[in-house]
């Protein structure tokens, strides 16, 4: 089993327009058997299946926010990757919403 390392959040947009933009944040990490959790200002982000969806893959997790609102990304947004060996969080991520 490989330990968790290199946890990074990237965005498909450099900035977003409130009520108009769909933002996809991707959290990627190295390691084995990873699970991902997302937080906004230390509060867990929970997918509602409508505006907020989470898609987990083997080495990444995507958070999709449709019709983004300012408070969605007040942040900082942090992604944490965990496996049986350890857990590691990304650097805080902020995205400007106009």
C-alpha positions, -999 to 999 in steps of 0.1 A, spaced: 0 0 0 13 35 -9 9 64 15 -11 95 7 9 124 -10 5 153 -34 -31 163 -26 -40 192 -49 -72 210 -59 -76 224 -94 -105 242 -110 -118 240 -146 -124 278 -145 -101 307 -133 -132 326 -120 -169 321 -119 -201 341 -125 -228 337 -98 -260 319 -110 -244 312 -145 -213 291 -141 -208 255 -135 -176 249 -116 -158 216 -115 -131 212 -88 -108 182 -90 -89 169 -60 -61 146 -71 -37 126 -49 -11 98 -50 -16 68 -29 -35 35 -26 -72 28 -18 -80 65 -14 -112 80 0 -118 118 -4 -137 143 18 -144 179 9 -149 208 34 -158 245 30 -146 266 59 -142 233 79 -179 223 72 -184 191 52 -196 195 17 -225 171 11 -237 163 -25 -274 170 -29 -276 154 -64 -290 186 -79 -266 215 -77 -238 197 -59 -224 164 -71 -194 144 -60 -177 118 -83 -149 97 -68 -124 78 -88 -93 58 -78 -69 87 -74 -92 118 -77 -125 133 -67 -146 158 -86 -169 183 -70 -193 198 -95 -213 229 -85 -240 240 -110 -253 276 -110 -226 285 -85 -235 309 -57 -210 331 -38 -214 312 -6 -206 279 -23 -170 290 -26 -165 314 3 -140 288 15 -114 280 19 -122 247 2 -101 218 14 -99 183 1 -86 155 23 -74 122 9 -73 92 33 -62 56 33 -54 31 60 -19 45 64 -25 82 68 -45 112 56 -34 144 40 -52 176 31 -48 200 2 -37 236 5 -68 258 10 -84 267 -23 -103 298 -31 -121 308 -63 -135 342 -71 -172 343 -79 -185 375 -96 
